[in-house]
């Protein structure tokens, strides 16, 4: 987020480099992304089942969705906010140990959004471990269980 905010062109070039690595050596990309893993992401990144699960997802995202990813990140870091139009209840899920997008980002966003906003802080979890753990819970909420 800091790179996208302070040097958007370098962020774009880094993203293009990651796209190339995803094409040529997706396992290397996974190693790069988890090199500074924190919280439970560290042990998750060593789990064969998780690596088999996440590698094709990351490859596909970087190969087929890069433009949207770059656009969304750059929009997020430059957005002045038009939150007053939102009337939908929002639940933000965030790992307490996330070193990619700090918990303070979710907290600040929750204080900015109008209406019913909750933050589900998942202790001990980081970026991917939070997503991996929260996905079934989110799907259950969507299904109304």
Secondary structure, 3 states (H helix, E strand, C coil): CHHHHHCHHHHHHHHHHHHHHHHHCHHHHHHHHCCCCCCCHHHHHCCHHHHHHHHHHHHHHHHHCHHHHHHHHHHHHHCCCCHHHCCCCEEEEEECCCCCCCHHHHHHHHHHCCCCEEEEEECCCCHHHHHHHHHHHHHHHHCCC
